[in-house]
């Protein structure tokens, strides 16, 4: 299924493009969390960072690392959140791999997800289950 990002890549839909190379395009998010909020998008279609070709993912992340400090300087941010939502349950709305670079300003008021402590037995069991999955699947 085609997404809005392919249309931006083909210049059929306008966007504020801030960087582009053969593999990746980066443009401002249309509804920025903070000014300068940028999406880094591989030009070749893949669903998310879990399924993209791993070498291509490395190229995406090289661009993220190149752009993040430059975006911070441009908007005079003190920090940055770098996020990849994977799957609808995790808030992924556009099913084309992308990375959010969200500039952060001291005192901008955004909170991270709250954590809560779980019983030791549950933690032990889930760690054991995950180790089992790791052994089965390999990397
Ligand atoms: P996600 O929830 O991780 O899938 O993020 C998708 C992001 O794409 C959202 O933050 C949207 O605001 C952004 N978005 C959707 N349409 C456009 C568009 N035409 N131009 C720029 N950003 C867009």
Backbone and ligand atoms as CSV (ligand in chain L), in Angstrom:
chain,resi,resn,atom,element,x,y,z
A,1,UNK,N,N,0.844,-1.208,0.000
A,1,UNK,CA,C,0.000,0.000,0.000
A,1,UNK,C,C,0.883,1.263,0.000
A,2,UNK,N,N,0.527,2.174,-0.885
A,2,UNK,CA,C,1.319,3.408,-0.977
A,2,UNK,C,C,0.987,4.360,0.185
A,3,UNK,N,N,1.981,5.087,0.632
A,3,UNK,CA,C,1.756,6.059,1.709
A,3,UNK,C,C,2.073,7.472,1.202
A,4,UNK,N,N,1.744,8.435,2.032
A,4,UNK,CA,C,2.018,9.839,1.715
A,4,UNK,C,C,3.523,10.076,1.507
A,5,UNK,N,N,4.349,9.260,2.169
A,5,UNK,CA,C,5.797,9.484,2.068
A,5,UNK,C,C,6.310,9.201,0.645
A,6,UNK,N,N,5.743,8.172,-0.024
A,6,UNK,CA,C,6.168,7.917,-1.407
A,6,UNK,C,C,5.804,9.111,-2.293
A,7,UNK,N,N,4.671,9.713,-2.000
A,7,UNK,CA,C,4.246,10.878,-2.809
A,7,UNK,C,C,5.192,12.056,-2.569
A,8,UNK,N,N,5.650,12.212,-1.333
A,8,UNK,CA,C,6.623,13.280,-1.039
A,8,UNK,C,C,7.938,12.987,-1.755
A,9,UNK,N,N,8.368,11.722,-1.709
A,9,UNK,CA,C,9.627,11.325,-2.371
A,9,UNK,C,C,9.544,11.626,-3.868
A,10,UNK,N,N,8.381,11.383,-4.470
A,10,UNK,CA,C,8.212,11.634,-5.925
A,10,UNK,C,C,7.848,13.086,-6.235
A,11,UNK,N,N,7.814,13.916,-5.194
A,11,UNK,CA,C,7.480,15.352,-5.334
A,11,UNK,C,C,6.049,15.573,-5.814
A,12,UNK,N,N,5.170,14.630,-5.529
A,12,UNK,CA,C,3.752,14.814,-5.887
A,12,UNK,C,C,3.003,15.554,-4.781
A,13,UNK,N,N,3.587,15.515,-3.585
A,13,UNK,CA,C,3.021,16.232,-2.436
A,13,UNK,C,C,4.140,17.118,-1.899
A,14,UNK,N,N,3.839,18.390,-1.604
A,14,UNK,CA,C,4.909,19.274,-1.129
A,14,UNK,C,C,5.338,18.947,0.303
A,15,UNK,N,N,6.592,19.223,0.586
A,15,UNK,CA,C,7.112,19.059,1.943
A,15,UNK,C,C,8.297,19.996,2.094
A,16,UNK,N,N,8.604,20.315,3.342
A,16,UNK,CA,C,9.790,21.142,3.616
A,16,UNK,C,C,10.987,20.211,3.743
A,17,UNK,N,N,11.614,19.940,2.594
A,17,UNK,CA,C,12.737,19.006,2.563
A,17,UNK,C,C,13.984,19.721,3.087
A,18,UNK,N,N,14.686,19.068,4.016
A,18,UNK,CA,C,15.887,19.691,4.596
A,18,UNK,C,C,17.170,18.965,4.201
A,19,UNK,N,N,17.040,17.746,3.694
A,19,UNK,CA,C,18.231,16.975,3.296
A,19,UNK,C,C,17.796,15.829,2.392
A,20,UNK,N,N,18.659,15.447,1.477
A,20,UNK,CA,C,18.362,14.310,0.606
A,20,UNK,C,C,19.661,13.723,0.085
A,21,UNK,N,N,19.737,12.401,-0.004
A,21,UNK,CA,C,20.806,11.750,-0.759
A,21,UNK,C,C,20.178,10.615,-1.560
A,22,UNK,N,N,20.980,9.691,-2.095
A,22,UNK,CA,C,20.416,8.643,-2.949
A,22,UNK,C,C,19.467,7.714,-2.194
A,23,UNK,N,N,19.688,7.561,-0.913
A,23,UNK,CA,C,18.979,6.536,-0.135
A,23,UNK,C,C,17.868,7.126,0.734
A,24,UNK,N,N,18.069,8.359,1.180
A,24,UNK,CA,C,17.257,8.924,2.257
A,24,UNK,C,C,16.761,10.318,1.897
A,25,UNK,N,N,15.560,10.647,2.394
A,25,UNK,CA,C,15.076,12.026,2.314
A,25,UNK,C,C,14.657,12.442,3.725
A,26,UNK,N,N,14.826,13.721,4.049
A,26,UNK,CA,C,14.418,14.219,5.369
A,26,UNK,C,C,13.609,15.489,5.172
A,27,UNK,N,N,12.466,15.553,5.855
A,27,UNK,CA,C,11.591,16.728,5.717
A,27,UNK,C,C,10.915,17.008,7.050
A,28,UNK,N,N,10.406,18.240,7.189
A,28,UNK,CA,C,9.753,18.622,8.438
A,28,UNK,C,C,8.445,17.861,8.609
A,29,UNK,N,N,8.188,17.395,9.837
A,29,UNK,CA,C,6.903,16.777,10.150
A,29,UNK,C,C,5.809,17.841,10.014
A,30,UNK,N,N,4.688,17.452,9.409
A,30,UNK,CA,C,3.607,18.410,9.141
A,30,UNK,C,C,2.924,18.892,10.425
A,31,UNK,N,N,3.015,18.079,11.485
A,31,UNK,CA,C,2.471,18.479,12.805
A,31,UNK,C,C,3.570,18.335,13.837
A,32,UNK,N,N,4.509,19.277,13.848
A,32,UNK,CA,C,5.697,19.104,14.694
A,32,UNK,C,C,5.387,19.132,16.185
A,33,UNK,N,N,6.012,18.221,16.905
A,33,UNK,CA,C,5.924,18.237,18.371
A,33,UNK,C,C,6.594,19.509,18.892
A,34,UNK,N,N,7.752,19.819,18.335
A,34,UNK,CA,C,8.451,21.078,18.581
A,34,UNK,C,C,8.954,21.577,17.234
A,35,UNK,N,N,9.245,22.860,17.148
A,35,UNK,CA,C,9.739,23.419,15.885
A,35,UNK,C,C,11.041,22.690,15.485
A,36,UNK,N,N,11.124,22.333,14.208
A,36,UNK,CA,C,12.300,21.612,13.723
A,36,UNK,C,C,12.126,20.103,13.695
A,37,UNK,N,N,11.001,19.603,14.228
A,37,UNK,CA,C,10.696,18.156,14.219
A,37,UNK,C,C,10.812,17.637,12.783
A,38,UNK,N,N,11.727,16.709,12.576
A,38,UNK,CA,C,12.076,16.239,11.233
A,38,UNK,C,C,11.890,14.730,11.129
A,39,UNK,N,N,11.461,14.277,9.949
A,39,UNK,CA,C,11.338,12.845,9.674
A,39,UNK,C,C,12.435,12.440,8.702
A,40,UNK,N,N,13.148,11.390,9.021
A,40,UNK,CA,C,14.175,10.852,8.128
A,40,UNK,C,C,13.620,9.552,7.547
A,41,UNK,N,N,13.525,9.512,6.205
A,41,UNK,CA,C,12.749,8.465,5.528
A,41,UNK,C,C,13.591,7.812,4.429
A,42,UNK,N,N,13.755,6.482,4.468
A,42,UNK,CA,C,14.434,5.830,3.338
A,42,UNK,C,C,13.552,5.901,2.105
A,43,UNK,N,N,14.162,6.107,0.930
A,43,UNK,CA,C,13.352,6.254,-0.284
A,43,UNK,C,C,12.718,4.930,-0.707
A,44,UNK,N,N,13.424,3.828,-0.431
A,44,UNK,CA,C,12.877,2.519,-0.795
A,44,UNK,C,C,11.855,2.108,0.260
A,45,UNK,N,N,10.716,1.587,-0.186
A,45,UNK,CA,C,9.617,1.249,0.740
A,45,UNK,C,C,9.985,0.060,1.626
A,46,UNK,N,N,9.779,0.246,2.921
A,46,UNK,CA,C,9.805,-0.867,3.878
A,46,UNK,C,C,8.871,-0.429,4.988
A,47,UNK,N,N,8.418,-1.379,5.806
A,47,UNK,CA,C,7.362,-1.006,6.755
A,47,UNK,C,C,7.886,-0.281,7.990
A,48,UNK,N,N,8.935,-0.780,8.564
A,48,UNK,CA,C,9.507,-0.103,9.743
A,48,UNK,C,C,10.915,-0.627,10.007
A,49,UNK,N,N,11.548,-0.139,11.098
A,49,UNK,CA,C,12.952,-0.472,11.334
A,49,UNK,C,C,13.181,-1.950,11.631
A,50,UNK,N,N,12.098,-2.680,11.921
A,50,UNK,CA,C,12.257,-4.105,12.205
A,50,UNK,C,C,12.366,-4.932,10.931
A,51,UNK,N,N,11.885,-4.376,9.819
A,51,UNK,CA,C,11.858,-5.174,8.585
A,51,UNK,C,C,12.740,-4.586,7.467
A,52,UNK,N,N,13.203,-3.351,7.649
A,52,UNK,CA,C,14.059,-2.746,6.624
A,52,UNK,C,C,15.369,-3.544,6.507
A,53,UNK,N,N,15.947,-3.566,5.311
A,53,UNK,CA,C,17.275,-4.166,5.119
A,53,UNK,C,C,18.260,-3.502,6.098
A,54,UNK,N,N,19.060,-4.307,6.769
A,54,UNK,CA,C,19.848,-3.748,7.877
A,54,UNK,C,C,20.909,-2.757,7.393
A,55,UNK,N,N,21.473,-2.973,6.188
A,55,UNK,CA,C,22.456,-1.991,5.700
A,55,UNK,C,C,21.800,-0.651,5.383
A,56,UNK,N,N,20.570,-0.745,4.872
A,56,UNK,CA,C,19.832,0.485,4.572
A,56,UNK,C,C,19.513,1.235,5.875
A,57,UNK,N,N,19.182,0.452,6.910
A,57,UNK,CA,C,18.889,1.062,8.218
A,57,UNK,C,C,20.103,1.811,8.752
A,58,UNK,N,N,21.281,1.222,8.549
A,58,UNK,CA,C,22.510,1.896,8.997
A,58,UNK,C,C,22.656,3.240,8.271
A,59,UNK,N,N,22.335,3.260,6.975
A,59,UNK,CA,C,22.437,4.523,6.220
A,59,UNK,C,C,21.433,5.549,6.733
A,60,UNK,N,N,20.223,5.073,7.084
A,60,UNK,CA,C,19.212,5.977,7.656
A,60,UNK,C,C,19.762,6.580,8.951
A,61,UNK,N,N,20.333,5.726,9.802
A,61,UNK,CA,C,20.795,6.213,11.104
A,61,UNK,C,C,22.029,7.110,10.975
A,62,UNK,N,N,22.842,6.877,9.939
A,62,UNK,CA,C,23.970,7.801,9.703
A,62,UNK,C,C,23.440,9.196,9.398
A,63,UNK,N,N,22.364,9.257,8.611
A,63,UNK,CA,C,21.771,10.563,8.293
A,63,UNK,C,C,21.142,11.168,9.557
A,64,UNK,N,N,20.511,10.337,10.370
A,64,UNK,CA,C,19.932,10.841,11.631
A,64,UNK,C,C,21.034,11.481,12.477
A,65,UNK,N,N,22.161,10.787,12.588
A,65,UNK,CA,C,23.258,11.322,13.405
A,65,UNK,C,C,23.875,12.572,12.789
A,66,UNK,N,N,23.857,12.650,11.461
A,66,UNK,CA,C,24.370,13.837,10.774
A,66,UNK,C,C,23.428,15.027,11.015
A,67,UNK,N,N,22.127,14.763,10.887
A,67,UNK,CA,C,21.149,15.862,10.946
A,67,UNK,C,C,20.848,16.353,12.358
A,68,UNK,N,N,20.796,15.445,13.321
A,68,UNK,CA,C,20.301,15.826,14.661
A,68,UNK,C,C,21.041,17.041,15.242
A,69,UNK,N,N,22.377,17.047,15.260
A,69,UNK,CA,C,23.045,18.226,15.835
A,69,UNK,C,C,22.831,19.489,15.018
A,70,UNK,N,N,22.653,19.316,13.705
A,70,UNK,CA,C,22.436,20.494,12.846
A,70,UNK,C,C,21.046,21.078,13.079
A,71,UNK,N,N,20.068,20.205,13.253
A,71,UNK,CA,C,18.715,20.669,13.570
A,71,UNK,C,C,18.729,21.366,14.930
A,72,UNK,N,N,19.424,20.743,15.885
A,72,UNK,CA,C,19.507,21.362,17.222
A,72,UNK,C,C,20.083,22.780,17.132
A,73,UNK,N,N,21.154,22.914,16.342
A,73,UNK,CA,C,21.765,24.248,16.203
A,73,UNK,C,C,20.795,25.213,15.537
A,74,UNK,N,N,20.069,24.722,14.511
A,74,UNK,CA,C,19.173,25.602,13.751
A,74,UNK,C,C,18.055,26.165,14.625
A,75,UNK,N,N,17.558,25.350,15.558
A,75,UNK,CA,C,16.428,25.818,16.388
A,75,UNK,C,C,16.882,26.142,17.814
A,76,UNK,N,N,18.202,26.018,18.042
A,76,UNK,CA,C,18.793,26.304,19.349
A,76,UNK,C,C,18.178,25.442,20.448
A,77,UNK,N,N,18.069,24.136,20.138
A,77,UNK,CA,C,17.544,23.180,21.118
A,77,UNK,C,C,18.670,22.707,22.037
A,78,UNK,N,N,18.276,22.289,23.226
A,78,UNK,CA,C,19.270,21.781,24.180
A,78,UNK,C,C,19.359,20.248,24.153
A,79,UNK,N,N,18.367,19.612,23.538
A,79,UNK,CA,C,18.355,18.147,23.492
A,79,UNK,C,C,17.548,17.676,22.296
A,80,UNK,N,N,17.472,16.371,22.129
A,80,UNK,CA,C,16.740,15.819,20.987
A,80,UNK,C,C,16.252,14.418,21.342
A,81,UNK,N,N,15.029,14.100,20.959
A,81,UNK,CA,C,14.541,12.719,21.050
A,81,UNK,C,C,14.567,12.120,19.652
A,82,UNK,N,N,15.062,10.895,19.559
A,82,UNK,CA,C,15.115,10.178,18.282
A,82,UNK,C,C,14.273,8.915,18.441
A,83,UNK,N,N,13.229,8.806,17.618
A,83,UNK,CA,C,12.249,7.733,17.840
A,83,UNK,C,C,11.869,7.055,16.543
A,84,UNK,N,N,11.600,5.757,16.639
A,84,UNK,CA,C,11.028,5.007,15.516
A,84,UNK,C,C,9.857,4.203,16.070
A,85,UNK,N,N,8.648,4.596,15.717
A,85,UNK,CA,C,7.462,3.855,16.152
A,85,UNK,C,C,7.287,2.641,15.240
A,86,UNK,N,N,7.119,1.485,15.819
A,86,UNK,CA,C,6.991,0.250,15.029
A,86,UNK,C,C,5.668,-0.423,15.343
A,87,UNK,N,N,4.743,-0.359,14.399
A,87,UNK,CA,C,3.448,-1.012,14.572
A,87,UNK,C,C,2.400,-0.052,15.114
A,88,UNK,N,N,1.145,-0.321,14.711
A,88,UNK,CA,C,0.032,0.551,15.119
A,88,UNK,C,C,-0.065,0.697,16.632
A,89,UNK,N,N,0.165,-0.403,17.347
A,89,UNK,CA,C,0.039,-0.379,18.802
A,89,UNK,C,C,1.056,0.568,19.428
A,90,UNK,N,N,2.155,0.801,18.706
A,90,UNK,CA,C,3.203,1.696,19.203
A,90,UNK,C,C,3.057,3.102,18.639
A,91,UNK,N,N,1.937,3.360,17.954
A,91,UNK,CA,C,1.684,4.704,17.449
A,91,UNK,C,C,2.184,4.960,16.045
A,92,UNK,N,N,2.574,3.885,15.321
A,92,UNK,CA,C,3.001,4.101,13.927
A,92,UNK,C,C,1.763,4.303,13.062
A,93,UNK,N,N,1.671,5.479,12.467
A,93,UNK,CA,C,0.516,5.820,11.630
A,93,UNK,C,C,0.855,5.615,10.150
A,94,UNK,N,N,2.068,5.973,9.770
A,94,UNK,CA,C,2.480,5.832,8.361
A,94,UNK,C,C,3.350,4.570,8.242
A,95,UNK,N,N,2.850,3.551,7.502
A,95,UNK,CA,C,3.594,2.290,7.428
A,95,UNK,C,C,4.733,2.312,6.408
A,96,UNK,N,N,5.589,3.285,6.525
A,96,UNK,CA,C,6.816,3.398,5.717
A,96,UNK,C,C,7.892,3.805,6.724
A,97,UNK,N,N,8.975,3.055,6.770
A,97,UNK,CA,C,10.032,3.296,7.777
A,97,UNK,C,C,10.383,4.785,7.886
A,98,UNK,N,N,10.444,5.280,9.111
A,98,UNK,CA,C,10.879,6.661,9.325
A,98,UNK,C,C,11.369,6.837,10.748
A,99,UNK,N,N,12.237,7.835,10.902
A,99,UNK,CA,C,12.766,8.167,12.224
A,99,UNK,C,C,12.393,9.612,12.534
A,100,UNK,N,N,11.858,9.835,13.731
A,100,UNK,CA,C,11.532,11.189,14.179
A,100,UNK,C,C,12.758,11.784,14.871
A,101,UNK,N,N,13.115,12.994,14.475
A,101,UNK,CA,C,14.099,13.774,15.240
A,101,UNK,C,C,13.322,14.933,15.850
A,102,UNK,N,N,13.163,14.913,17.158
A,102,UNK,CA,C,12.339,15.920,17.843
A,102,UNK,C,C,13.238,16.780,18.730
A,103,UNK,N,N,13.467,18.036,18.318
A,103,UNK,CA,C,14.270,18.924,19.162
A,103,UNK,C,C,13.595,19.133,20.515
A,104,UNK,N,N,14.395,19.215,21.556
A,104,UNK,CA,C,13.850,19.427,22.903
A,104,UNK,C,C,14.491,20.654,23.537
A,105,UNK,N,N,13.648,21.384,24.248
A,105,UNK,CA,C,14.062,22.620,24.892
A,105,UNK,C,C,13.884,22.469,26.398
A,106,UNK,N,N,14.843,22.931,27.150
A,106,UNK,CA,C,14.748,22.843,28.596
A,106,UNK,C,C,13.419,23.427,29.046
A,107,UNK,N,N,12.661,22.636,29.782
A,107,UNK,CA,C,11.393,23.127,30.318
A,107,UNK,C,C,10.262,23.146,29.301
A,108,UNK,N,N,10.399,22.416,28.167
A,108,UNK,CA,C,9.306,22.448,27.175
A,108,UNK,C,C,8.075,21.666,27.633
A,109,UNK,N,N,8.216,20.947,28.711
A,109,UNK,CA,C,7.037,20.362,29.359
A,109,UNK,C,C,6.661,18.972,28.891
A,110,UNK,N,N,7.330,18.444,27.851
A,110,UNK,CA,C,6.986,17.089,27.416
A,110,UNK,C,C,7.554,16.074,28.398
A,111,UNK,N,N,6.719,15.072,28.698
A,111,UNK,CA,C,7.141,14.040,29.654
A,111,UNK,C,C,7.395,12.736,28.914
A,112,UNK,N,N,8.329,11.958,29.413
A,112,UNK,CA,C,8.527,10.608,28.876
A,112,UNK,C,C,7.430,9.697,29.403
A,113,UNK,N,N,7.301,8.520,28.780
A,113,UNK,CA,C,6.307,7.572,29.255
A,113,UNK,C,C,6.582,7.251,30.718
A,114,UNK,N,N,5.515,7.137,31.513
A,114,UNK,CA,C,5.751,6.784,32.915
A,114,UNK,C,C,6.163,5.316,33.026
A,115,UNK,N,N,7.068,5.016,33.949
A,115,UNK,CA,C,7.426,3.626,34.236
A,115,UNK,C,C,6.776,3.217,35.543
A,116,UNK,N,N,6.610,1.919,35.734
A,116,UNK,CA,C,6.168,1.472,37.053
A,116,UNK,C,C,6.875,0.161,37.391
A,117,UNK,N,N,7.072,-0.054,38.678
A,117,UNK,CA,C,7.772,-1.267,39.097
A,117,UNK,C,C,6.845,-2.473,38.958
A,118,UNK,N,N,7.435,-3.615,38.568
A,118,UNK,CA,C,6.681,-4.871,38.486
A,118,UNK,C,C,7.234,-5.836,39.523
A,119,UNK,N,N,6.406,-6.782,39.974
A,119,UNK,CA,C,6.891,-7.743,40.968
A,119,UNK,C,C,8.124,-8.496,40.463
A,120,UNK,N,N,9.072,-8.779,41.372
A,120,UNK,CA,C,10.333,-9.437,41.029
A,120,UNK,C,C,10.093,-10.751,40.267
A,121,UNK,N,N,9.083,-11.515,40.695
A,121,UNK,CA,C,8.795,-12.803,40.059
A,121,UNK,C,C,8.431,-12.617,38.570
A,122,UNK,N,N,7.601,-11.583,38.305
A,122,UNK,CA,C,7.207,-11.308,36.923
A,122,UNK,C,C,8.427,-10.892,36.079
A,123,UNK,N,N,9.297,-10.054,36.675
A,123,UNK,CA,C,10.513,-9.602,35.972
A,123,UNK,C,C,11.414,-10.794,35.650
A,124,UNK,N,N,11.579,-11.707,36.637
A,124,UNK,CA,C,12.443,-12.881,36.458
A,124,UNK,C,C,11.890,-13.766,35.334
A,125,UNK,N,N,10.566,-13.972,35.373
A,125,UNK,CA,C,9.930,-14.847,34.381
A,125,UNK,C,C,10.046,-14.267,32.981
A,126,UNK,N,N,9.791,-12.966,32.858
A,126,UNK,CA,C,9.817,-12.389,31.500
A,126,UNK,C,C,11.241,-12.350,30.951
A,127,UNK,N,N,12.214,-12.095,31.831
A,127,UNK,CA,C,13.620,-12.110,31.378
A,127,UNK,C,C,13.981,-13.512,30.871
A,128,UNK,N,N,13.505,-14.532,31.579
A,128,UNK,CA,C,13.759,-15.921,31.186
A,128,UNK,C,C,13.103,-16.217,29.828
A,129,UNK,N,N,11.868,-15.733,29.660
A,129,UNK,CA,C,11.144,-15.956,28.403
A,129,UNK,C,C,11.865,-15.274,27.246
A,130,UNK,N,N,12.315,-14.048,27.463
A,130,UNK,CA,C,13.030,-13.320,26.400
A,130,UNK,C,C,14.330,-14.048,26.056
A,131,UNK,N,N,15.072,-14.494,27.086
A,131,UNK,CA,C,16.321,-15.230,26.809
A,131,UNK,C,C,16.026,-16.479,25.980
A,132,UNK,N,N,14.887,-17.122,26.262
A,132,UNK,CA,C,14.471,-18.298,25.488
A,132,UNK,C,C,14.237,-17.938,24.025
A,133,UNK,N,N,13.565,-16.808,23.801
A,133,UNK,CA,C,13.314,-16.338,22.424
A,133,UNK,C,C,14.631,-16.039,21.712
A,134,UNK,N,N,15.559,-15.413,22.426
A,134,UNK,CA,C,16.851,-15.069,21.829
A,134,UNK,C,C,17.571,-16.343,21.400
A,135,UNK,N,N,17.552,-17.342,22.247
A,135,UNK,CA,C,18.239,-18.602,21.929
A,135,UNK,C,C,17.595,-19.280,20.727
A,136,UNK,N,N,16.269,-19.217,20.626
A,136,UNK,CA,C,15.568,-19.872,19.514
A,136,UNK,C,C,15.822,-19.199,18.174
A,137,UNK,N,N,15.737,-17.847,18.188
A,137,UNK,CA,C,15.740,-17.126,16.919
A,137,UNK,C,C,17.134,-16.758,16.436
A,138,UNK,N,N,18.092,-16.570,17.338
A,138,UNK,CA,C,19.380,-16.013,16.937
A,138,UNK,C,C,19.193,-14.583,16.466
A,139,UNK,N,N,20.207,-14.025,15.855
A,139,UNK,CA,C,20.103,-12.630,15.364
A,139,UNK,C,C,20.290,-12.629,13.858
L,1,LIG,P1,P,4.248,7.874,13.004
L,1,LIG,O1,O,3.124,8.113,13.983
L,1,LIG,O2,O,5.522,7.465,13.664
L,1,LIG,O3,O,3.821,6.945,11.888
L,1,LIG,O4,O,4.561,9.286,12.388
L,1,LIG,C1,C,4.052,9.747,11.174
L,1,LIG,C2,C,4.323,11.216,11.128
L,1,LIG,O5,O,4.126,11.663,9.796
L,1,LIG,C3,C,3.383,12.058,12.007
L,1,LIG,O6,O,4.154,12.744,12.997
L,1,LIG,C4,C,2.715,13.012,11.021
L,1,LIG,O7,O,2.551,14.317,11.535
L,1,LIG,C5,C,3.681,12.986,9.845
L,1,LIG,N1,N,3.077,13.310,8.560
L,1,LIG,C6,C,1.937,12.810,8.022
L,1,LIG,N2,N,1.707,13.343,6.823
L,1,LIG,C7,C,2.734,14.196,6.573
L,1,LIG,C8,C,3.071,15.064,5.489
L,1,LIG,N3,N,2.304,15.171,4.399
L,1,LIG,N4,N,4.206,15.802,5.586
L,1,LIG,C9,C,4.986,15.713,6.670
L,1,LIG,N5,N,4.728,14.912,7.728
L,1,LIG,C10,C,3.617,14.168,7.684
